[in-house]
Amino acid sequence: MDEEIDVRLQDQDERRLFDRSRLIIDVFFDGKDATGVASTKDISIGGIYMNTQAHLPEGSVLLLRIPLTEGQVIVNAEVMYVNEGVGVGLRFQGLSPEDRAALEREMARS
């Protein structure tokens, strides 16, 4: 089973449009079926991977609050893939230029 997860994660790496940064922070999420706090595994301008055991189906949209050194980013994100009981890969929707710049600065610090 671990090999299956590794293969899926490798496939995701090959499809990424943006470089990922190892930024480990707590992210607050709110969705139709679940609300909570999850830690990040990595982040990019395009999305984020959250470690969570919450059941978040593919295609669902979450409102994220991402605390940064210089404030916070609030953005919608779609669940693109699920590693059940481990975490989810999310793609940001409608990231503003200001929030994008804030994320870029934060990633440069990590």
ABEGO torsion letter per residue (X at the ends): XAAAAAAAAAAAAAABABBBBBBBBBBBBBBAABBEBBBBABBBAAEBBBBBABBBBBGBBBBBBBBBAAEBBBBBBBBABBBBGAEBBBBBBGBBAAAAAAAAAAAAAX
